[in-house]
């Protein structure tokens, strides 16, 4: 094992160990951090938010301190090689323990940042979480050995309790009924629009509908349904989702619930060029007319730099596909979407949103 792999393994072991200790603790074991204290409030602002990156910054900084006692996370955050120890070690420990995290949490909010301070926190979303990370780490760094150990134990305890609340959250089960597929389909589409999860849910739904519609044909649907939470970086793809027949790509689909700008079309052209798909048909599945306001789309098409792009309304597309499915097939789409929402990485806001939409027998 080389030095980097060994160091990453040490980081993974450290986080695993801290979380195993946390699982044996209760609130009463930390009387000095009751709800009225600054530390309790800092960790609430840091941990109990949808944004995963700030938690990741603190876990990485604490791991860096464990690996190197002279490490200064506030003034030389990159001194611990955060990408390597997070993606190569910490991420696995968080996954194993059911802690919601992204593929590259520290890099998402602190890429190429050495100093973690007010300037870094300014403009971050939520800024309160960024400042909580700064202030908590300041307290850890300036504390003596005994107090530092208590602060770190309490941080991992609060992290574990948050993870437990997420994984134990029960989302509503959709009870089969005589309700029409269009009513259910509309409700499902509206849910994914109100709680898109950075576009992951609309993409997942389109993939599910296409895969179910073509399940008995030679057409294979690629993309959209794979986990968006893994650590491996995905090779450049021609589109979000595409269809293949005997390994040959046919239709390419981009799914978005954000405005389609010329910059987005440039990005698509770059992907098509790099993957050799410039001559393939590309359809943007988006909100029409909202998302195409910047483009002069005529009869569902727009030509940009010599390439024709097609556009279709996301809501209409999903409801049309729902119409071609059987009741059993559509029930499968609903169940798969519910499982996706149940995933620990999906925000509590979205889980609660699912219960708002589907909490009562339909």
C-alpha positions in Angstrom: 0.0 0.0 0.0 1.4 3.4 -1.0 1.7 6.3 1.4 -1.4 8.2 0.0 -3.6 5.1 0.2 -2.4 4.4 3.7 -3.1 8.0 4.8 -6.6 7.8 3.2 -7.2 4.5 5.0 -6.2 6.1 8.3 -8.7 8.9 7.7 -11.4 6.5 6.9 -10.6 4.5 10.1 -10.6 7.7 12.2 -14.1 8.8 11.0 -15.5 5.3 11.4 -14.1 5.1 14.9 -15.5 8.5 15.9 -18.9 7.6 14.6 -18.9 4.2 16.3 -18.2 6.0 19.6 -20.9 8.5 18.8 -23.5 5.7 18.5 -22.9 4.8 22.1 -23.6 8.3 23.4 -26.7 10.2 24.5 -27.4 13.9 24.9 -27.0 13.5 28.7 -23.3 12.5 28.1 -22.6 16.1 27.0 -24.2 18.3 29.7 -21.8 21.2 28.9 -23.4 21.5 25.5 -27.1 21.9 26.3 -29.4 23.7 23.8 -28.6 27.2 25.2 -24.9 27.0 24.6 -23.1 28.5 21.6 -21.5 25.2 20.6 -24.9 23.4 20.5 -26.3 26.3 18.3 -23.3 26.3 16.0 -23.6 22.6 15.3 -27.3 22.9 14.7 -26.6 25.6 12.0 -23.7 23.5 10.6 -25.2 20.0 10.6 -28.9 20.3 10.4 -29.1 21.8 6.9 -29.6 20.5 3.4 -26.2 21.8 2.3 -23.7 18.9 2.8 -20.5 20.7 2.0 -19.9 22.5 5.2 -20.3 19.4 7.3 -17.7 17.9 4.9 -15.3 20.7 5.4 -15.4 20.2 9.2 -15.1 16.4 9.0 -12.1 16.8 6.7 -10.5 19.5 8.9 -10.9 17.3 12.0 -9.4 14.3 10.2 -6.5 16.4 9.0 -5.8 17.4 12.6 -5.9 13.8 13.6 -3.4 12.8 10.8 -1.1 15.8 11.5 -1.1 17.6 14.8 0.6 20.7 13.3 -2.1 21.1 10.5 -3.8 24.5 10.5 -7.3 24.1 8.9 -8.2 27.7 9.3 -5.2 29.2 7.5 -4.0 26.3 5.3 -7.1 24.1 4.7 -5.5 22.5 1.6 -2.5 21.5 3.7 -4.2 18.2 4.5 -4.9 17.4 0.8 -8.6 17.5 1.3 -9.7 15.9 -2.0 -7.6 12.9 -1.4 -8.5 12.1 2.2 -12.2 12.9 1.6 -12.8 11.0 -1.6 -10.3 8.3 -0.8 -11.3 7.7 2.8 -13.7 9.9 4.7 -16.5 9.5 2.1 -16.5 5.7 2.5 -16.8 6.0 6.3 -19.7 8.4 6.0 -21.4 6.1 3.5 -21.0 3.1 5.7 -22.6 4.9 8.6 -25.5 6.4 6.7 -24.3 10.0 7.0 -25.6 12.1 4.0 -22.7 13.4 2.0 -21.8 14.4 -1.5 -19.0 13.0 -3.7 -16.6 15.9 -3.1 -18.1 17.9 -0.2 -15.1 20.0 0.8 -14.4 20.9 -2.8 -17.9 21.9 -3.5 -17.7 24.8 -1.0 -14.0 25.3 -0.4 -12.2 24.5 -3.7 -8.8 26.2 -3.9 -9.5 28.0 -0.6 -6.8 28.1 2.0 -8.3 30.4 4.6 -11.6 29.5 6.2 -12.8 32.8 7.6 -15.5 35.5 7.2 -14.4 36.3 3.6 -14.8 32.7 2.6 -18.2 32.4 4.3 -19.6 35.5 2.7 -21.9 34.6 -0.1 -22.0 30.9 0.7 -25.4 29.3 0.9 -26.4 29.1 3.7 -23.9 31.6 5.0 -25.0 30.7 8.6 -23.7 27.1 8.0 -20.4 28.4 6.6 -19.8 30.8 9.5 -20.8 28.0 11.9 -18.0 25.8 10.3 -15.5 28.7 10.8 -16.5 29.4 14.4 -16.6 25.8 15.4 -13.1 25.1 13.9 -11.8 28.2 15.6 -13.0 26.9 19.0 -11.5 23.5 18.3 -8.1 24.9 17.2 -7.7 27.2 20.2 -8.9 24.6 22.8 -6.6 22.4 25.0 -6.4 18.7 24.5 -9.2 17.7 26.8 -11.7 20.3 25.6 -10.8 19.6 22.0 -11.5 15.9 22.4 -15.0 16.8 23.9 -15.8 19.2 21.1 -14.8 16.6 18.5 -16.8 13.8 20.3 -19.8 16.1 20.4 -19.5 17.1 16.7 -19.6 13.4 15.7 -22.4 12.7 18.1 -24.5 15.5 16.5 -23.5 14.3 13.0 -24.7 10.7 13.9 -28.0 11.9 15.4 -28.7 13.9 12.3 -27.9 11.0 10.1 -30.2 8.8 12.2 -33.1 11.3 11.9 -32.6 11.2 8.1 -32.4 7.5 7.6 -35.3 6.8 10.0 -37.6 9.3 8.3 -40.6 7.4 6.9 -42.0 8.6 3.6 -45.6 8.0 2.7 -46.5 4.8 0.9 -48.8 5.3 -2.1 -51.8 3.0 -1.7 -53.2 1.6 -4.9 -56.6 2.9 -5.9 -58.8 3.6 -8.8 -57.3 7.1 -9.3 -56.4 7.7 -13.0 -52.8 7.6 -14.1 -53.0 11.2 -15.4 -54.0 12.5 -11.9 -51.2 10.5 -10.3 -48.8 11.4 -13.1 -49.6 15.1 -12.8 -49.1 14.9 -9.0 -45.7 13.1 -9.5 -44.6 15.7 -12.0 -45.6 18.6 -9.8 -43.7 17.0 -6.9 -40.5 16.8 -8.9 -40.8 20.4 -10.1 -41.4 21.7 -6.6 -38.6 19.5 -5.1 -36.1 18.9 -8.0 -33.1 18.0 -5.8 -30.7 20.0 -8.1 -32.4 18.4 -11.1 -31.8 14.8 -10.0 -35.5 14.0 -9.5 -36.8 15.2 -12.9 -33.9 13.3 -14.5 -34.7 10.2 -12.5 -38.4 10.4 -13.4 -37.8 10.8 -17.1 -35.4 7.8 -17.0 -37.9 5.7 -15.2 -40.8 6.5 -17.6 -38.6 5.8 -20.6 -37.2 2.6 -19.2 -40.6 1.3 -18.3 -42.1 2.3 -21.7 -39.3 0.5 -23.6 -38.8 -2.4 -21.2 -40.0 -5.1 -23.7 -38.3 -3.6 -26.7 -34.7 -3.7 -28.1 -34.3 -0.1 -27.0 -32.1 0.5 -23.9 -32.3 3.6 -21.8 -28.9 4.8 -20.6 -28.4 7.4 -17.8 -30.7 9.0 -15.3 -31.4 6.1 -13.0 -27.9 5.4 -11.8 -26.9 6.8 -8.4 -25.9 10.4 -8.4 -24.1 10.0 -5.1 -21.2 7.8 -6.0 -17.5 8.8 -5.7 -16.5 7.8 -9.2 -16.4 10.7 -11.6 -18.6 9.9 -14.6 -16.9 10.0 -18.0 -18.1 12.8 -20.2 -21.5 11.9 -21.5 -23.2 13.1 -24.7 -26.4 13.9 -22.8 -28.2 13.3 -19.5 -30.1 10.3 -20.9 -30.0 8.6 -24.3 -31.4 5.6 -26.1 -29.4 2.8 -27.6 -30.2 0.0 -30.0 -27.6 -2.8 -29.9 -25.1 -0.4 -28.5 -25.7 2.3 -31.0 -26.8 5.7 -29.6 -30.0 7.1 -31.2 -31.9 9.8 -29.3 -30.1 12.1 -26.8 -32.1 13.9 -24.1 -31.1 16.8 -21.8 -33.4 17.2 -18.8 -33.5 20.5 -16.9 -35.8 22.6 -14.9 -33.6 25.7 -15.2 -33.4 28.3 -18.0 -31.8 26.9 -21.2 -29.2 29.6 -22.0 -26.8 29.8 -25.0 -24.1 28.8 -22.5 -26.0 25.6 -21.8 -26.2 25.0 -25.5 -22.4 25.6 -25.8 -21.9 23.0 -23.0 -24.0 20.5 -24.9 -22.1 21.2 -28.1 -18.8 20.6 -26.2 -20.1 17.3 -24.9 -21.3 16.2 -28.3 -18.0 17.1 -29.9 -15.9 15.4 -27.3 -18.0 12.2 -27.5 -18.5 12.2 -31.3 -22.2 12.7 -31.3 -22.6 16.1 -33.1 -24.8 14.5 -35.7 -27.2 13.0 -33.2 -30.6 14.4 -32.4 -30.7 16.3 -29.1 -34.0 17.1 -27.3 -34.2 19.3 -24.2 -37.0 18.3 -21.9 -37.7 21.4 -19.9 -40.4 23.8 -18.8 -41.9 25.5 -21.8 -42.1 28.5 -22.2 -40.3 29.4 -19.0 -37.0 27.8 -19.7 -36.6 28.8 -23.3 -37.3 32.5 -22.9 -33.8 33.4 -24.0 -34.1 31.4 -27.2 -36.2 32.0 -30.3 -37.7 28.5 -30.3 -40.1 28.0 -33.2 -42.2 24.8 -33.5 -40.2 23.2 -30.8 -36.8 23.7 -32.5 -33.9 26.2 -32.3 -30.7 26.2 -34.4 -27.5 27.3 -32.7 -24.1 27.4 -34.3 -25.4 25.1 -37.1 -26.8 22.5 -34.7 -30.6 22.0 -34.4 -31.9 21.5 -30.8 -35.4 20.3 -30.1 -37.5 21.2 -27.1 -40.5 19.6 -25.4 -42.3 20.5 -22.2 -41.3 18.4 -19.2 -44.8 18.2 -17.8 -46.4 17.2 -21.1 -43.6 14.7 -21.9 -44.0 12.9 -18.5 -47.8 12.8 -18.6 -47.8 11.5 -22.2 -45.5 8.7 -21.3 -47.7 7.9 -18.2 -50.6 7.4 -20.6 -48.9 4.6 -22.5 -48.1 2.6 -19.3 -50.3 0.0 -17.7 -51.4 0.5 -14.2 -48.9 -2.1 -13.0 -46.1 -0.4 -14.9 -47.0 3.1 -13.6 -47.1 1.7 -10.0 -43.6 0.5 -10.5 -42.5 4.0 -11.5 -44.1 5.4 -8.4 -42.5 2.8 -6.2 -39.0 3.4 -7.7 -39.4 7.1 -7.3 -40.4 6.6 -3.6 -37.3 4.5 -3.1 -35.2 7.3 -4.7 -36.7 9.9 -2.3 -36.0 7.6 0.7 -32.3 7.6 -0.1 -30.3 9.1 2.8 -28.8 11.7 0.4 -32.1 13.2 -0.5 -32.9 16.2 1.7 -35.4 16.2 4.5 -37.2 19.0 2.8 -37.9 16.8 -0.2 -38.8 13.8 1.9 -41.3 16.0 3.8 -42.5 17.3 0.4 -43.2 13.7 -0.7 -45.4 13.2 2.3 -47.3 16.5 1.6 -48.1 15.2 -1.9 -48.7 11.5 -1.2 -49.3 11.4 2.6 -53.0 10.4 2.3 -54.5 7.4 0.6 -55.0 8.3 -3.1 
